[in-house]
Amino acid sequence: MPTPLDPALLAKAATLVDALPYMQRYAGRTFVVKYGGHAMGDPELARDFAEDVVLLKAVGINPVVVHGGGPQIGAMLKTMGVESRFIDGLRVTDAQTAQVAEMVLSGAINKEIVGWIAQSGGRAMGLSGKDGGMVRARKVSRTMKDPDSNIEKAVDLGFVGEPDKIDISVIETVSAAGMIPVIAPIAPGADGQTYNINADTMAGSIAAALGAARLFLLTDVAGVLDKQGELLTDLRPADVARLQKDGTISGGMIPKLETCLHAVAAGCEAAVVLDGRVSHAMLLEIFTQEGAGTLIRAA
């Protein structure tokens, strides 16, 4: 009579079997992951994140990481005695702030993520939009209503940009070489200036240009919640418009969902907003039927 096996081992085997169809489905495809928020500042969650992207690469999926670093930039500016100012969630960026942003994003943070991936057994290459002409930025323009006159006025955010043109050849070359691209949201403009780009916006544009199977936005919330606080797992553009109109979606979630909608309209198959504070949330979303966040599709 065979010796009974440990139920925990059997459960692990069952989990792998359940994940197999998803591995086969996404083999050879690209996932773009925006990494930031609380998960970036927690060493244990950082290790979990690194393990996740290394696992994705090991099973034949091509992860591309785009990272933020707003709090770290703010901390460095504070140390230097420079006051941060924001308009509609975007940091007003003068020449000095732009230099600090590039130093923090392309330097300290980027190389730290590359290091976490290496410690987890993977190979990563740190990049920014400047490398190989990957991203050409254009200056962001914003308007605000004057509280007294109610007239729309143009607001100068300084060296804040958004992707204008993307050349995916560098990303594809790095991925084909068996490495994981880790991209800082910094890019030059046609005027030769360096622009700081919102990491969500950068990730969405890169996901669209790559025709990625998934764009993941790791956040500090479970996903999109209804008015009862329950997770909404599947949304279409009409759903997002309705939820925004009735006030269910508000604040910082609005620009995140706009990024998702723009990405799926421009070539990314689907986008997911999920909680980066949950260990291995990305793997739960990818490799289980239940998922772990809010999936946004074009149709």
N, C-alpha and C positions, 0 to 999 in steps of 0.2 A: 504494500500500500504506500503511495507517495506521501512524502512529508508535507504537511500543510504549509503553505507559504504565508508570509507576513501580509495581512490585509493592506497595510500601508504601501508595501511594494506593489501589490496588485493594483491599487488605486493609482499609483504613479504610472504604471504601464498603461492603464486605461486612459489616463489623461493624454499620454503620448499618442495613443491610437485615435482618440477623439480629435487631436490637433492635426493629424496627418492630412485630411482633405484640404485644410486651410493652407498647410505648407505647400501642397501640390498646386493649389489654386494660385498662390502668389509667387511661386518660384520664378525667378528672373525678373520680377516686377520691382518697382521702386516705391519706397515709402519715404516721405519727407516728414521729419519730426521737428517741431518747434519746441525747444527745451528751455525752460525758464521757471520763474516763480519760486515757490518754497522748495520745490524738489532740488533746485540748483544749490541751495544753501545748506542742505542736510547731507552730511557725508554718507549716511546709510542709504538714503534715497538716490544719491548720485551713483553709488555702486550698483544699486538695482537697475538704474537707467542704463548704465554702461553694459551690464550683463544682458539686458534686453536687446540692445542694438547689436551686440556681438552675436547673440543667439540668432537674431534675424539674418545676419550675414552668413552664419554657419549653415542655415537651412536654405540658402539660395535666394534670399530677398536682399535687395540693395537699399539699406537705410542711408538717408542723407540727413544730417543733423544741422539745424539752424538754431543758434542760441541767442538769447537776450543777455541782459546784464544791467538793467536800469538801476537797481538798488546799489550795485557795486560802483557804477559811475557816480551815483549820488554821494556815496560814502567817500569816494576819492575827491570829489569836488568840495565836499564839506571839510575834509582834511586840509585842502588847499585854501580854504576860506572863500570859496566861490559859491554864491547862492544860486540854487536851482529854481527855475520858473517854468511852469507848465501851462499850455493852452490846449484844451480838448484832449488831455492826456499825453500830449507830445511835448518833450522837453525843448524849450527855446535854447538853441545851440549857437553860441557865438564861436569865434575862431578858437579861443582857448578851450571851450567845452568840447569842441569837435576833436581837438588833439587829445584831450583826456579820454573821450569816448573811444577813440581808435586804440589808444594805449591799453585801456582796460579790456575792451572787447577782443581785439585782434591779438593782444598779448596775454595777459594773465588768465582770463576766463577761457579763451580758446585752447590754450595749451594745457590748462587744468583738465578740460574735458578729454582732450587727446590722451592725457596721462591716465585718466580713469578707464578709458577704453583699453589701453595697453595693459593695465593691471588685470583686466578681465579676460585677457587672452586675445584681444583683437588688435587690428592695425588701423590707425586713423591718420588722416592728414588734415592739419589745420589750415584753413583758407579764409579769405575775405572776398568780398565782391571785387576787390582790386586785382586779385590774382588771375593772370591769364585773360584779363579783360572779361571776366565772368559777368559782371553786372555794370551797366551804365545807369547812373541815377539822374533823376530830374528833381529840381527843387519843389518841395511841397508848398502849395498855396492854401491858405485857410481864410475864412471870413468869420467875423463875429458881429452880433448885433450890439450896437451901442445902447446901454441901458437907459440913457436919457432920451435920445432921439429915435431909437428903434431902427436906425439905419444900419445896413450891412456895411462893415468896413473891412478892408484887407488887413491881415495880420502877418507880419514877417516873423517866421520861426527861425530864421537864420539858416544854418547848414543842416537842415532836416530834409531828407530826400525820400523818394520812393523809386522802385525799379522802373526804368524806362525800357531798357533792352537787356536781354539775358542770353548769354552764350553758354549752352550746356556742355560744351565739349570738354572743359576741364573736369566737370563733375563726372561725366561718363568715363573719362580716362582714368580718374582716381578709382572709381567703382570697379572698372574692368580689371584694374591691377590688384583687386582683392582688398582694397582699403575702404574705410568709411570716411567720406568727406564731412568735416566739421566746419561750418561756415559762420563767420562773424558778419553781422549786418552793417557793413561799412562798404561804401562804393564811391568811385569818382563820378563827377558830372562832366558834361561836355565842356564846361568852363574850367576844368582842371582842379576844381575844389573837391575836398573830401566831404562826403555827406553821411550823416548818421541816419539809419533807416530802422523803422519799427520792426522788431524781429518777426512778429506775426505777419506783417505785410511782406517781408522778405521771403518768409517760408511759403506763403501762399503763391507768390509770383513764381518761385522756383518750382513748386509742385505743379503749377499749370504748365510751365515751359517743358518740364520733363514728362508730362502726361502721366503723373504718378498715380498708382493705384489708390493710395491713401495719403492724405495730409492729416497729421496729428498735431493738435494744439494742446500741449500740456498746461493746465491751469491750476488754480488753487480752489476750484470748486468741482463738484461731481460731474458737471455738465450743465445742460439747460434744464431748469426746474420749472414745473408748473406752479400755479398759485398755492397749491397745497404742499409744495416742497418736494413733490415726486419727480423723479428723473424722466425726462422725455427722451426716448431712445432713438427716434427716427423722425427726421424733419425734412420737408421740401421747402422751396422758396416761398410758396404761398403760406405755409405754416409759419415761417419766420416772420413774414409781413403781418400776419394776423396777431401773433403773439407780441410783436413790437407795438402794434396799434393799441392792444388792450392793456399794455403796461406789464405783461408777464416778463418780457425781456427788456432790460433797462441797463443803464450804466455801462460798465466796461465790457459787458457781454455783447453789446451791440456791434462795436467795431470788430470783435472776434468773429461773429457770425457773418458780418459783411465780408471779411477776409475769406471765410469758408465759401460763401456764395460766389464770390468773384473767382475763386480757384476752380470750383466745379463747373462754372460756366465757361471757363477758359481752357479746360482740358484735363483737369484732375478728376478721377472717377468719383471720389467721395472724400469728405472731410469729417474728422471726429474731434469733438471737444471732450476732453476727459481729465480726470483728477490726477495730477502728477504727484500728489502727496500719498497716493495709494501704491504700495509696493507692487511692481510688475503689472500695473493697470493696463499698459499697452499690450502685453501678452494676453491678458484676459480679454481684451477687446478683439484682438486679431484671431486668437485660436480657440475661442469658445462660442457656442451658439448664443449665450446670454449677452455677451458684450459687457462693456464697462463704462460707456460714455454716451454722448449724443452724436448720432451719425447724420450728416447732412448730404443729401444727394440733389442733383439738378432736376431729376424727374423720377 
